[in-house]
Amino acid sequence: MHKKCFFVVLILLAAGSAMAQSVLKGTVYESGTNNRMPNVFIRDNNNKQITITDNSGNFGIKTETGHLLIFDSPGFVSDTLYLVDLSPKKIVMVTKTIALREVSINSTRQAFDPHKEYPEIYTKSKVYIMSPTSWFSKEGKDARKLKRYFVTEEQERHVDAVFTRAYVGSIVPLKGHELEDFMTLYRPSYAFIRSNNSESLAVYINDSYKKYLALPPEKRHLPKLTSDVKSLK
């Protein structure tokens, strides 16, 4: 009798655990448009589950109420969502207006290392000649998408570490929002940063400032974001 009760309790606990952690589904959109966003990186900050949106901006992730989800995409402000329920979500991503992740080159902040943080992604992304499932499985395809995202994220962080407000502000006579708009309009690519030294970057910034001054005043400023743009259910 006691054994039967024990097994019943185990079954109930397993069922409760399965119900507690379900798959949350949703869609990610670009702010101010109806554009759906592919390749948005999504991380559950509690259970460390990760996924990425498909070509239609849709996603599904194993999670549960009370967890915090983080949405990342290069060029957009990271968004967070605290789950009060598991109903389908509509997430709105806002375009960055400045290099928000400004990092000092001498900073002690640990560099982003996806190989250490998400080693399972690199394992799942491998393609084996004798294993067709490694080519076509959804898990493998998602892992390869995440690898590409990680590469882009590392590149963007490298640009942020070099093209800082302090450095650019030491070259051009701009401050505040004007400096932020200038940096957004003339942000260099990762390829440029990698192939040029500090002297070349200074020349690029000076040339860009001349172009900036040649713009009509209304073209020098980016649209201000409204304060009511948030993640929606």
GROMACS elastic network, one bead per residue, 0.5 to 0.9 nm:
[ bonds ]
;  ai    aj funct       b0    kb
    1     4     6  0.51788   500
    1     5     6  0.64081   500
    1     6     6  0.86775   500
    2     5     6  0.51402   500
    2     6     6  0.61604   500
    2     7     6  0.87660   500
    3     7     6  0.62774   500
    3     8     6  0.86278   500
    4     7     6  0.52199   500
    4     8     6  0.61972   500
    4     9     6  0.86718   500
    5     8     6  0.50477   500
    5     9     6  0.62000   500
    5    10     6  0.86755   500
    6     9     6  0.52094   500
    6    10     6  0.63344   500
    6    11     6  0.87838   500
    7    10     6  0.50107   500
    7    11     6  0.61956   500
    7    12     6  0.86117   500
    8    11     6  0.51519   500
    8    12     6  0.62066   500
    8    13     6  0.86078   500
    9    12     6  0.50980   500
    9    13     6  0.60981   500
    9    14     6  0.85891   500
   10    13     6  0.50878   500
   10    14     6  0.61338   500
   10    15     6  0.85435   500
   11    14     6  0.51197   500
   11    15     6  0.60879   500
   11    16     6  0.84922   500
   12    15     6  0.50543   500
   12    16     6  0.60119   500
   12    17     6  0.85360   500
   13    16     6  0.50203   500
   13    17     6  0.61295   500
   13    18     6  0.86116   500
   14    17     6  0.50935   500
   14    18     6  0.61851   500
   14    19     6  0.86129   500
   15    18     6  0.51035   500
   15    19     6  0.61688   500
   15    20     6  0.85409   500
   16    19     6  0.51094   500
   16    20     6  0.60083   500
   16    21     6  0.87604   500
   17    20     6  0.50170   500
   17    21     6  0.64114   500
   18    21     6  0.55846   500
   18    22     6  0.69928   500
   19    22     6  0.61722   500
   19    64     6  0.88262   500
   20    63     6  0.81560   500
   20    64     6  0.59029   500
   20    65     6  0.78576   500
   21    62     6  0.62744   500
   21    63     6  0.51855   500
   21    65     6  0.82231   500
   22    61     6  0.80254   500
   22    62     6  0.54176   500
   22    63     6  0.56554   500
   22    64     6  0.60948   500
   22    86     6  0.78992   500
   23    60     6  0.59388   500
   23    61     6  0.51505   500
   23    63     6  0.60802   500
   23    64     6  0.79517   500
   23    86     6  0.79030   500
   24    59     6  0.80294   500
   24    60     6  0.54053   500
   24    61     6  0.53466   500
   24    62     6  0.63097   500
   24    63     6  0.65048   500
   24    64     6  0.78945   500
   24    86     6  0.56379   500
   24    87     6  0.71402   500
   24    88     6  0.65765   500
   24    89     6  0.80143   500
   25    58     6  0.73676   500
   25    59     6  0.55886   500
   25    61     6  0.67371   500
   25    86     6  0.79679   500
   25    87     6  0.76136   500
   25    88     6  0.51120   500
   25    89     6  0.65793   500
   26    57     6  0.83325   500
   26    58     6  0.57291   500
   26    59     6  0.55489   500
   26    60     6  0.67143   500
   26    87     6  0.84412   500
   26    90     6  0.57145   500
   26    91     6  0.74525   500
   26   233     6  0.86180   500
   27    36     6  0.72780   500
   27    37     6  0.81288   500
   27    53     6  0.78035   500
   27    56     6  0.79770   500
   27    57     6  0.52926   500
   27    59     6  0.61996   500
   27    60     6  0.89963   500
   27    88     6  0.80529   500
   27    89     6  0.64077   500
   27    90     6  0.51437   500
   27    91     6  0.61753   500
   27    92     6  0.86994   500
   28    35     6  0.86335   500
   28    36     6  0.58140   500
   28    37     6  0.56239   500
   28    38     6  0.79191   500
   28    40     6  0.77674   500
   28    53     6  0.76308   500
   28    56     6  0.86966   500
   28    57     6  0.52155   500
   28    58     6  0.65265   500
   28    59     6  0.80466   500
   28    89     6  0.83289   500
   28    90     6  0.59583   500
   28    92     6  0.58672   500
   28    93     6  0.71122   500
   29    32     6  0.86821   500
   29    33     6  0.73636   500
   29    34     6  0.64482   500
   29    35     6  0.55979   500
   29    37     6  0.54632   500
   29    57     6  0.70145   500
   29    90     6  0.73476   500
   29    91     6  0.60586   500
   29    93     6  0.61907   500
   30    33     6  0.57626   500
   30    34     6  0.68239   500
   30    35     6  0.55592   500
   30    36     6  0.63039   500
   30    37     6  0.63510   500
   30    76     6  0.89382   500
   30    91     6  0.85083   500
   30    92     6  0.56909   500
   30    93     6  0.51058   500
   30    94     6  0.65265   500
   30    95     6  0.77717   500
   31    34     6  0.79307   500
   31    35     6  0.82809   500
   31    92     6  0.54146   500
   31    93     6  0.54235   500
   31    94     6  0.51517   500
   31    95     6  0.72452   500
   31   229     6  0.74231   500
   32    35     6  0.86686   500
   32    92     6  0.86395   500
   32    94     6  0.83985   500
   32   229     6  0.87908   500
   33    36     6  0.84952   500
   35    57     6  0.85908   500
   36    55     6  0.81354   500
   36    56     6  0.59189   500
   36    58     6  0.80596   500
   37    40     6  0.66394   500
   37    53     6  0.73136   500
   37    54     6  0.81636   500
   37    55     6  0.73099   500
   37    56     6  0.68141   500
   37    58     6  0.81675   500
   37    73     6  0.89900   500
   37    93     6  0.85796   500
   38    52     6  0.77550   500
   38    53     6  0.51422   500
   38    54     6  0.51934   500
   38    56     6  0.60596   500
   38    58     6  0.76221   500
   39    52     6  0.54333   500
   39    54     6  0.62285   500
   39    55     6  0.71869   500
   39    57     6  0.74611   500
   39    73     6  0.73740   500
   39   145     6  0.70648   500
   39   146     6  0.77972   500
   39   149     6  0.71824   500
   40    51     6  0.83934   500
   40    52     6  0.53154   500
   40    53     6  0.52448   500
   40    54     6  0.82703   500
   40    57     6  0.77031   500
   40    59     6  0.89358   500
   40    71     6  0.66480   500
   40    72     6  0.57925   500
   40    73     6  0.50666   500
   40    74     6  0.84737   500
   40   149     6  0.82096   500
   41    50     6  0.74331   500
   41    51     6  0.61738   500
   41    53     6  0.69171   500
   41    70     6  0.80916   500
   41    71     6  0.57523   500
   41    72     6  0.50193   500
   41    73     6  0.61938   500
   41   146     6  0.72700   500
   41   149     6  0.73645   500
   42    49     6  0.83670   500
   42    50     6  0.55678   500
   42    51     6  0.52845   500
   42    52     6  0.57407   500
   42    53     6  0.78187   500
   42    59     6  0.85230   500
   42    61     6  0.81702   500
   42    69     6  0.68082   500
   42    70     6  0.56335   500
   42    72     6  0.64153   500
   42    73     6  0.89787   500
   43    46     6  0.87642   500
   43    47     6  0.87864   500
   43    48     6  0.63623   500
   43    49     6  0.58667   500
   43    51     6  0.66572   500
   43    52     6  0.87058   500
   43    61     6  0.85145   500
   43    68     6  0.84471   500
   43    69     6  0.56384   500
   43    70     6  0.52135   500
   43    71     6  0.67260   500
   43    72     6  0.84736   500
   44    47     6  0.58430   500
   44    48     6  0.50838   500
   44    49     6  0.52240   500
   44    50     6  0.62953   500
   44    51     6  0.89755   500
   44    61     6  0.81324   500
   44    62     6  0.83051   500
   44    63     6  0.69641   500
   44    67     6  0.68711   500
   44    68     6  0.59376   500
   44    70     6  0.64508   500
   45    48     6  0.55049   500
   45    49     6  0.77865   500
   45    67     6  0.69646   500
   45    68     6  0.54807   500
   45    69     6  0.59251   500
   45    70     6  0.69651   500
   46    49     6  0.80752   500
   46    63     6  0.84970   500
   46    66     6  0.89312   500
   46    67     6  0.58402   500
   46    68     6  0.66145   500
   46    69     6  0.82596   500
   47    62     6  0.86539   500
   47    63     6  0.73053   500
   47    67     6  0.80739   500
   49    61     6  0.70912   500
   49    62     6  0.66485   500
   49    63     6  0.75817   500
   50    61     6  0.70278   500
   50    62     6  0.84702   500
   51    59     6  0.73710   500
   51    60     6  0.73847   500
   51    61     6  0.63752   500
   51   142     6  0.71806   500
   51   143     6  0.82687   500
   51   146     6  0.76100   500
   52    57     6  0.87725   500
   52    58     6  0.84959   500
   52    59     6  0.65049   500
   52    60     6  0.83653   500
   52    61     6  0.88671   500
   52   142     6  0.67814   500
   52   143     6  0.87166   500
   52   145     6  0.74233   500
   52   146     6  0.67127   500
   52   149     6  0.89365   500
   53    56     6  0.74640   500
   53    57     6  0.50401   500
   53    58     6  0.51249   500
   53    60     6  0.79784   500
   53   142     6  0.87997   500
   54    57     6  0.52417   500
   54    58     6  0.54761   500
   54    59     6  0.65301   500
   54   142     6  0.84727   500
   55    58     6  0.74518   500
   56    59     6  0.89213   500
   63    66     6  0.89849   500
   63    67     6  0.69060   500
   63    69     6  0.87433   500
   63    83     6  0.88780   500
   63    86     6  0.85355   500
   64    67     6  0.59777   500
   64    83     6  0.72690   500
   64    84     6  0.87601   500
   64    85     6  0.78649   500
   64    86     6  0.71240   500
   65    68     6  0.85940   500
   65    82     6  0.80019   500
   65    84     6  0.53203   500
   65    85     6  0.54822   500
   65    86     6  0.67026   500
   66    82     6  0.65312   500
   66    83     6  0.53053   500
   66    84     6  0.60712   500
   66    85     6  0.81727   500
   67    81     6  0.83856   500
   67    82     6  0.59930   500
   67    83     6  0.56409   500
   67    84     6  0.83047   500
   68    80     6  0.68038   500
   68    81     6  0.56869   500
   68    83     6  0.63470   500
   69    79     6  0.82878   500
   69    80     6  0.55460   500
   69    81     6  0.50885   500
   69    82     6  0.64036   500
   69    83     6  0.76666   500
   70    78     6  0.69901   500
   70    79     6  0.58033   500
   70    81     6  0.65392   500
   70    82     6  0.89984   500
   71    77     6  0.87158   500
   71    78     6  0.56041   500
   71    79     6  0.50296   500
   71    80     6  0.61531   500
   71    81     6  0.81943   500
   71    91     6  0.86669   500
   71    93     6  0.82439   500
   72    76     6  0.71808   500
   72    77     6  0.72681   500
   72    79     6  0.67785   500
   72    93     6  0.86101   500
   73    76     6  0.55442   500
   73    77     6  0.75819   500
   73    78     6  0.70603   500
   73    93     6  0.84006   500
   73   149     6  0.81127   500
   73   153     6  0.80620   500
   74    77     6  0.81958   500
   74    78     6  0.88606   500
   74    96     6  0.88582   500
   74   149     6  0.83522   500
   74   152     6  0.71126   500
   74   153     6  0.63278   500
   74   156     6  0.70020   500
   75    94     6  0.88143   500
   75    95     6  0.61075   500
   75    96     6  0.55862   500
   75    97     6  0.85957   500
   75    99     6  0.86601   500
   75   156     6  0.84249   500
   76    79     6  0.87243   500
   76    93     6  0.63595   500
   76    94     6  0.55374   500
   76    97     6  0.85279   500
   77    93     6  0.66974   500
   77    94     6  0.55713   500
   77    95     6  0.60346   500
   77    96     6  0.53353   500
   77    97     6  0.87229   500
   77   100     6  0.80616   500
   78    93     6  0.75338   500
   78    94     6  0.81533   500
   79    91     6  0.83845   500
   79    92     6  0.82432   500
   79    93     6  0.68166   500
   79    94     6  0.83410   500
   79   230     6  0.84588   500
   79   231     6  0.76297   500
   80   231     6  0.79284   500
   81    91     6  0.86216   500
   81   231     6  0.70077   500
   82    85     6  0.89972   500
   83    86     6  0.69104   500
   85    88     6  0.89894   500
   86    89     6  0.81441   500
   87   233     6  0.73531   500
   88   233     6  0.66054   500
   89   231     6  0.81457   500
   89   232     6  0.64259   500
   90   231     6  0.66280   500
   90   232     6  0.51503   500
   90   233     6  0.51859   500
   91   230     6  0.76881   500
   91   232     6  0.57246   500
   91   233     6  0.74546   500
   92   229     6  0.73495   500
   92   230     6  0.63674   500
   92   231     6  0.53185   500
   92   232     6  0.72007   500
   93   229     6  0.85891   500
   93   230     6  0.81402   500
   93   231     6  0.78405   500
   94   225     6  0.82050   500
   94   229     6  0.77462   500
   94   230     6  0.86889   500
   95   225     6  0.89208   500
   96    99     6  0.72361   500
   96   100     6  0.74641   500
   96   184     6  0.81090   500
   97   100     6  0.81113   500
   97   180     6  0.68412   500
   97   181     6  0.66293   500
   97   183     6  0.84623   500
   97   184     6  0.58810   500
   97   185     6  0.88322   500
   97   222     6  0.74523   500
   97   223     6  0.89504   500
   97   224     6  0.87162   500
   97   225     6  0.89198   500
   98   101     6  0.87698   500
   98   179     6  0.88226   500
   98   180     6  0.52134   500
   98   181     6  0.68129   500
   98   182     6  0.86894   500
   98   183     6  0.64333   500
   98   184     6  0.53599   500
   98   187     6  0.89640   500
   99   102     6  0.61118   500
   99   159     6  0.87540   500
   99   160     6  0.60570   500
   99   163     6  0.80464   500
   99   164     6  0.73913   500
   99   165     6  0.80752   500
   99   180     6  0.78596   500
   99   183     6  0.74374   500
   99   184     6  0.71809   500
   99   187     6  0.84318   500
  100   160     6  0.79039   500
  101   157     6  0.71940   500
  101   160     6  0.61903   500
  101   161     6  0.79849   500
  101   164     6  0.89504   500
  102   157     6  0.83734   500
  102   160     6  0.53903   500
  102   161     6  0.60621   500
  102   162     6  0.85240   500
  102   163     6  0.80642   500
  102   164     6  0.57096   500
  102   165     6  0.73771   500
  103   106     6  0.83988   500
  103   107     6  0.67267   500
  103   109     6  0.82294   500
  103   157     6  0.82489   500
  103   158     6  0.89760   500
  103   160     6  0.64362   500
  103   162     6  0.78884   500
  103   164     6  0.71278   500
  104   108     6  0.86067   500
  104   109     6  0.88385   500
  104   160     6  0.89800   500
  104   161     6  0.60706   500
  104   162     6  0.79857   500
  104   164     6  0.77782   500
  105   108     6  0.86564   500
  105   161     6  0.60068   500
  105   162     6  0.72293   500
  106   109     6  0.88136   500
  107   110     6  0.83208   500
  108   111     6  0.87759   500
  110   113     6  0.84314   500
  111   154     6  0.87322   500
  111   157     6  0.86688   500
  112   116     6  0.89366   500
  112   117     6  0.84340   500
  112   153     6  0.84790   500
  112   154     6  0.67402   500
  112   157     6  0.81199   500
  113   116     6  0.56470   500
  113   117     6  0.63367   500
  113   118     6  0.84855   500
  113   150     6  0.87537   500
  113   154     6  0.80882   500
  114   118     6  0.53253   500
  114   119     6  0.71360   500
  114   121     6  0.87960   500
  114   147     6  0.85616   500
  114   150     6  0.65967   500
  114   151     6  0.89386   500
  114   154     6  0.87546   500
  115   118     6  0.56158   500
  115   119     6  0.50381   500
  115   120     6  0.85519   500
  115   121     6  0.82781   500
  115   122     6  0.72489   500
  116   119     6  0.57372   500
  117   120     6  0.88648   500
  118   121     6  0.57068   500
  118   122     6  0.74815   500
  119   122     6  0.54898   500
  119   123     6  0.66014   500
  119   124     6  0.89264   500
  120   124     6  0.61031   500
  120   125     6  0.84768   500
  120   143     6  0.86277   500
  121   124     6  0.51934   500
  121   125     6  0.59952   500
  121   126     6  0.88607   500
  121   140     6  0.85814   500
  121   142     6  0.87209   500
  121   143     6  0.52104   500
  121   144     6  0.77075   500
  121   146     6  0.72917   500
  121   147     6  0.71823   500
  122   125     6  0.51456   500
  122   126     6  0.66428   500
  122   143     6  0.70980   500
  122   144     6  0.79237   500
  122   147     6  0.71669   500
  123   126     6  0.57860   500
  123   143     6  0.84782   500
  124   127     6  0.83161   500
  124   134     6  0.78884   500
  124   139     6  0.71032   500
  124   140     6  0.54895   500
  124   141     6  0.87606   500
  124   142     6  0.88510   500
  124   143     6  0.59708   500
  124   144     6  0.80169   500
  125   134     6  0.77387   500
  125   135     6  0.88702   500
  125   139     6  0.80913   500
  125   140     6  0.50527   500
  125   141     6  0.70427   500
  125   142     6  0.78780   500
  125   145     6  0.85827   500
  125   146     6  0.87470   500
  125   147     6  0.77175   500
  126   134     6  0.69868   500
  126   135     6  0.84226   500
  126   140     6  0.74460   500
  126   143     6  0.86442   500
  126   144     6  0.80464   500
  127   130     6  0.89391   500
  127   131     6  0.75438   500
  127   132     6  0.82549   500
  127   133     6  0.86898   500
  127   134     6  0.52111   500
  127   135     6  0.57545   500
  127   140     6  0.80838   500
  128   131     6  0.51918   500
  128   132     6  0.73315   500
  128   133     6  0.86720   500
  128   134     6  0.62131   500
  128   135     6  0.74938   500
  129   132     6  0.70135   500
  129   134     6  0.84950   500
  129   135     6  0.85437   500
  130   134     6  0.88969   500
  131   134     6  0.56029   500
  131   135     6  0.73542   500
  132   135     6  0.52398   500
  132   136     6  0.66219   500
  132   137     6  0.83742   500
  133   136     6  0.53349   500
  133   137     6  0.52980   500
  133   140     6  0.82110   500
  134   137     6  0.58943   500
  134   139     6  0.84736   500
  134   140     6  0.58965   500
  134   141     6  0.84170   500
  135   138     6  0.89745   500
  135   140     6  0.68056   500
  135   141     6  0.74851   500
  136   139     6  0.85390   500
  136   140     6  0.69443   500
  136   141     6  0.67979   500
  137   140     6  0.52499   500
  137   141     6  0.62946   500
  137   142     6  0.86337   500
  138   141     6  0.50621   500
  138   142     6  0.59926   500
  138   143     6  0.84441   500
  139   142     6  0.52120   500
  139   143     6  0.61392   500
  139   144     6  0.87390   500
  140   143     6  0.50538   500
  140   144     6  0.62940   500
  140   145     6  0.87047   500
  141   144     6  0.51882   500
  141   145     6  0.63030   500
  141   146     6  0.87051   500
  142   145     6  0.50394   500
  142   146     6  0.62117   500
  142   147     6  0.86741   500
  143   146     6  0.50430   500
  143   147     6  0.62668   500
  143   148     6  0.88191   500
  144   147     6  0.50015   500
  144   148     6  0.64435   500
  144   149     6  0.86977   500
  145   148     6  0.51887   500
  145   149     6  0.63000   500
  145   150     6  0.87343   500
  146   150     6  0.61224   500
  146   151     6  0.86602   500
  147   150     6  0.50551   500
  147   151     6  0.63777   500
  147   152     6  0.88222   500
  148   151     6  0.51601   500
  148   152     6  0.64333   500
  148   153     6  0.86803   500
  149   152     6  0.51510   500
  149   153     6  0.60910   500
  149   154     6  0.86398   500
  150   154     6  0.61270   500
  150   155     6  0.85714   500
  151   154     6  0.52741   500
  151   155     6  0.63126   500
  151   156     6  0.87643   500
  152   155     6  0.50738   500
  152   156     6  0.61687   500
  152   157     6  0.86466   500
  153   156     6  0.51290   500
  153   157     6  0.62158   500
  153   158     6  0.86368   500
  154   157     6  0.51932   500
  154   158     6  0.62755   500
  154   159     6  0.88518   500
  155   158     6  0.50843   500
  155   159     6  0.64151   500
  155   160     6  0.87222   500
  155   189     6  0.88766   500
  155   190     6  0.59173   500
  155   191     6  0.88827   500
  156   159     6  0.51443   500
  156   160     6  0.62201   500
  156   161     6  0.86721   500
  156   189     6  0.85141   500
  156   190     6  0.69500   500
  157   161     6  0.61472   500
  157   162     6  0.88208   500
  158   161     6  0.51063   500
  158   162     6  0.65860   500
  158   163     6  0.86342   500
  158   190     6  0.74154   500
  158   193     6  0.84400   500
  159   162     6  0.53287   500
  159   163     6  0.57590   500
  159   164     6  0.84020   500
  159   187     6  0.84899   500
  159   188     6  0.75226   500
  159   189     6  0.73369   500
  159   190     6  0.59518   500
  159   193     6  0.67931   500
  159   194     6  0.89773   500
  160   163     6  0.52863   500
  160   164     6  0.60582   500
  161   164     6  0.62904   500
  162   167     6  0.78928   500
  162   193     6  0.79469   500
  162   198     6  0.89525   500
  163   166     6  0.85041   500
  163   167     6  0.67038   500
  163   168     6  0.66950   500
  163   183     6  0.81893   500
  163   187     6  0.76019   500
  163   188     6  0.78948   500
  163   193     6  0.87710   500
  163   201     6  0.87627   500
  164   167     6  0.52823   500
  164   168     6  0.61373   500
  164   169     6  0.82268   500
  164   183     6  0.86874   500
  165   168     6  0.52519   500
  165   169     6  0.56006   500
  165   170     6  0.83186   500
  165   175     6  0.89810   500
  165   179     6  0.75293   500
  165   180     6  0.76998   500
  165   183     6  0.78837   500
  166   169     6  0.51630   500
  166   170     6  0.62207   500
  167   170     6  0.52192   500
  167   171     6  0.68882   500
  168   171     6  0.53347   500
  168   172     6  0.63244   500
  168   174     6  0.87932   500
  168   179     6  0.81347   500
  168   183     6  0.78099   500
  168   202     6  0.82700   500
  168   205     6  0.72531   500
  169   172     6  0.54004   500
  169   173     6  0.65564   500
  169   174     6  0.62794   500
  169   175     6  0.69183   500
  169   179     6  0.70659   500
  170   173     6  0.75259   500
  170   174     6  0.89402   500
  171   174     6  0.88135   500
  171   202     6  0.72981   500
  171   205     6  0.74504   500
  171   206     6  0.72415   500
  172   175     6  0.87774   500
  172   179     6  0.83477   500
  172   205     6  0.77410   500
  172   206     6  0.71093   500
  172   209     6  0.69618   500
  173   179     6  0.83732   500
  174   177     6  0.85014   500
  174   178     6  0.59252   500
  174   180     6  0.87315   500
  174   182     6  0.83308   500
  175   178     6  0.57264   500
  175   180     6  0.77107   500
  176   179     6  0.54669   500
  176   180     6  0.64073   500
  176   181     6  0.88155   500
  177   181     6  0.60188   500
  177   182     6  0.84273   500
  177   221     6  0.83149   500
  178   181     6  0.52018   500
  178   182     6  0.61009   500
  178   183     6  0.86124   500
  178   220     6  0.78520   500
  178   221     6  0.71793   500
  179   182     6  0.50605   500
  179   183     6  0.61499   500
  179   184     6  0.86444   500
  180   183     6  0.51908   500
  180   184     6  0.62818   500
  180   185     6  0.86966   500
  181   184     6  0.51260   500
  181   185     6  0.61193   500
  181   186     6  0.85938   500
  181   220     6  0.70120   500
  181   221     6  0.58753   500
  181   222     6  0.61656   500
  182   185     6  0.51754   500
  182   186     6  0.61100   500
  182   187     6  0.80866   500
  182   208     6  0.86028   500
  182   209     6  0.78879   500
  182   212     6  0.72591   500
  182   220     6  0.72481   500
  182   221     6  0.80407   500
  183   186     6  0.53167   500
  183   187     6  0.53337   500
  183   188     6  0.87930   500
  184   187     6  0.53121   500
  184   222     6  0.86425   500
  185   212     6  0.85785   500
  185   220     6  0.82289   500
  185   221     6  0.89540   500
  185   222     6  0.85091   500
  186   205     6  0.79572   500
  186   208     6  0.65292   500
  186   209     6  0.86707   500
  186   212     6  0.86629   500
  188   191     6  0.82414   500
  188   192     6  0.62920   500
  188   193     6  0.68608   500
  188   201     6  0.87423   500
  188   204     6  0.86655   500
  189   192     6  0.52277   500
  189   193     6  0.64433   500
  189   194     6  0.87374   500
  190   193     6  0.51222   500
  190   194     6  0.61435   500
  190   195     6  0.86389   500
  191   194     6  0.52010   500
  191   195     6  0.61973   500
  191   196     6  0.86471   500
  192   195     6  0.52741   500
  192   196     6  0.60499   500
  192   201     6  0.85505   500
  193   196     6  0.54854   500
  193   197     6  0.74150   500
  193   198     6  0.87730   500
  193   201     6  0.75063   500
  194   197     6  0.79220   500
  196   199     6  0.79433   500
  196   200     6  0.57262   500
  196   201     6  0.66689   500
  197   200     6  0.53835   500
  197   201     6  0.63334   500
  197   202     6  0.88131   500
  198   202     6  0.61883   500
  198   203     6  0.87013   500
  199   202     6  0.51376   500
  199   203     6  0.63778   500
  199   204     6  0.86828   500
  200   203     6  0.50710   500
  200   204     6  0.61504   500
  200   205     6  0.86675   500
  201   205     6  0.61794   500
  201   206     6  0.86452   500
  202   205     6  0.51108   500
  202   206     6  0.62451   500
  202   207     6  0.86319   500
  203   206     6  0.51274   500
  203   207     6  0.61211   500
  203   208     6  0.84582   500
  204   207     6  0.51498   500
  204   208     6  0.60040   500
  204   209     6  0.85452   500
  205   209     6  0.61148   500
  205   210     6  0.87756   500
  206   209     6  0.50486   500
  206   210     6  0.65100   500
  206   211     6  0.88768   500
  207   210     6  0.52176   500
  207   211     6  0.65280   500
  207   212     6  0.86968   500
  208   211     6  0.50343   500
  208   212     6  0.60784   500
  208   213     6  0.87062   500
  209   213     6  0.62038   500
  209   214     6  0.86031   500
  210   213     6  0.51905   500
  210   214     6  0.63494   500
  210   215     6  0.89592   500
  211   214     6  0.50435   500
  211   215     6  0.65595   500
  212   215     6  0.53769   500
  212   216     6  0.86471   500
  212   219     6  0.87379   500
  212   220     6  0.66847   500
  213   216     6  0.78675   500
  213   217     6  0.82882   500
  213   220     6  0.81806   500
  214   217     6  0.87542   500
  215   218     6  0.79998   500
  215   219     6  0.60037   500
  215   220     6  0.63894   500
  216   219     6  0.53814   500
  216   220     6  0.68490   500
  217   220     6  0.54191   500
  217   221     6  0.74658   500
  218   221     6  0.60676   500
  218   222     6  0.86273   500
  219   222     6  0.75154   500
  221   224     6  0.85529   500
  225   228     6  0.86495   500
  225   229     6  0.79000   500
  226   229     6  0.62392   500
  227   230     6  0.81339   500
  229   232     6  0.88794   500
